[in-house]
Amino acid sequence: MTKTARGNFFEDFKLGQELVHATPRTVTEGDVALYTALYGSRFAVNCSDPFAMDVGLAAAPLDDFLTFHFVFGKTVPDISLNAVANLGYADGRFLQPVYPGDTLTAVSQVIGLRELSNGKAGVVYVRSTGTNQADEVVLDYVRWVMVNKGDVSAPAPKEVIPDLPAAVAARDLVLPDELDFSAYDTVLAGAAHLWDDYETGEKIDHVDGITMEEAEHMLATRLYQNTARVHFNQVMQAQSRFGKRLIYGGHIISLARAISFNGLGNACFIAALNGGRHVAPSFAGDTIFAWSEVLEKAEIPGRTDVGALRLRTVGVKNQPATDFPDKGEDGKDHAAVVLDLDYWALMPRG
């Protein structure tokens, strides 16, 4: 009897199934330092305890996407070990700040299944929830992933595609109870523009580009304990249509987020992940650029110190985003676009 785990294939998933994910992760300051080294993120509230304390927090919290990666990584051995590709995200909310010393665990529920017409793989929809050591939910989101079948003769399940909102409603955004931006220091933050300075429909070229290295991607993916074979196993990937390992899509998200500081330096908390697509694969040696569009602005009831921006950030590879590469008139994505991310960010007001 084998003692090794092969991971779940598409036919192993059942609608309503609950998956309790292994390996709780206690986050350390070393994890935060390594994340900064990998992406160079400069949002002051995540970099400085005194700065974070000046806006009411106990200390500098993790970058929200680092929290996302840790929770996501917990789910991989049970959900996407045999994935072809992670396809998208929706209906995600960041509900509690996470600090070094907190311990994160995750559980997922299967909420949808759809077999592909070729019968060789299918799409699995899951809602994943991350909690801290006090059993407080810190993150809740939906993702869908294409997973290979282990037995192509296995019968197709009844098709169920979940009805997901186009975006998290602004009224459902959750702010840290203690957050108070009235003493926010734009000089120390390194960015002068506040919520009131942005207009719906405005587009921002974030200018900077970052070239991805194989070693950095491997280090990042191991940091999150993401065990998906498509990122690690060159022997396996040599037989794929690409012939090489794929860059973890979350790596692109964090690069785009770090790049967005130039233009959105005060968008210091991610409150919700409305939707996201990994439009095309990326590989070591690609250079990522990014641009953003302000989709919506929302005031926070009873608050004059903070507002919310609904942002769309588009990641582009191997060419600057000066001309805002996007969909063409035919609805097809520009060939250089690799990421399309829709999210709510909290920003101090003037």
HELIX and SHEET records of a PDB file:
HELIX    1   1 PHE A   10  ASP A   12  5                                   3    
HELIX    2   2 GLU A   29  TYR A   39  1                                  11    
HELIX    3   3 ALA A   44  CYS A   47  1                                   4    
HELIX    4   4 ASP A   49  ASP A   54  1                                   6    
HELIX    5   5 ASP A   64  ILE A   79  1                                  16    
HELIX    6   6 ALA A  170  ASP A  172  5                                   3    
HELIX    7   7 PHE A  181  ALA A  183  5                                   3    
HELIX    8   8 THR A  186  ALA A  189  1                                   4    
HELIX    9   9 TRP A  195  ASP A  197  5                                   3    
HELIX   10  10 GLU A  214  LEU A  223  1                                  10    
HELIX   11  11 ARG A  229  PHE A  232  1                                   4    
HELIX   12  12 GLN A  234  GLN A  237  1                                   4    
HELIX   13  13 GLY A  249  ILE A  259  1                                  11    
HELIX   14  14 PHE A  261  LEU A  264  1                                   4    
SHEET    1   A 3 GLU A  18  VAL A  20  0                                        
SHEET    2   A 3 THR A 103  GLU A 115 -1                                        
SHEET    3   A 3 ARG A  25  THR A  26 -1                                        
SHEET    1   B10 GLU A  18  VAL A  20  0                                        
SHEET    2   B10 THR A 103  GLU A 115 -1                                        
SHEET    3   B10 ALA A 121  THR A 131 -1                                        
SHEET    4   B10 VAL A 137  ASN A 148 -1                                        
SHEET    5   B10 ALA A  83  PHE A  94 -1                                        
SHEET    6   B10 PHE A 269  HIS A 278 -1                                        
SHEET    7   B10 VAL A 337  PRO A 348 -1                                        
SHEET    8   B10 VAL A 306  LYS A 317 -1                                        
SHEET    9   B10 THR A 287  GLU A 299 -1                                        
SHEET   10   B10 LYS A 203  ASP A 205 -1                                        
SHEET    1   C10 GLU A  18  VAL A  20  0                                        
SHEET    2   C10 THR A 103  GLU A 115 -1                                        
SHEET    3   C10 ALA A 121  THR A 131 -1                                        
SHEET    4   C10 VAL A 137  ASN A 148 -1                                        
SHEET    5   C10 ALA A  83  PHE A  94 -1                                        
SHEET    6   C10 PHE A 269  HIS A 278 -1                                        
SHEET    7   C10 VAL A 337  PRO A 348 -1                                        
SHEET    8   C10 VAL A 306  LYS A 317 -1                                        
SHEET    9   C10 THR A 287  GLU A 299 -1                                        
SHEET   10   C10 ILE A 210  THR A 211 -1                                        
END                                                                             
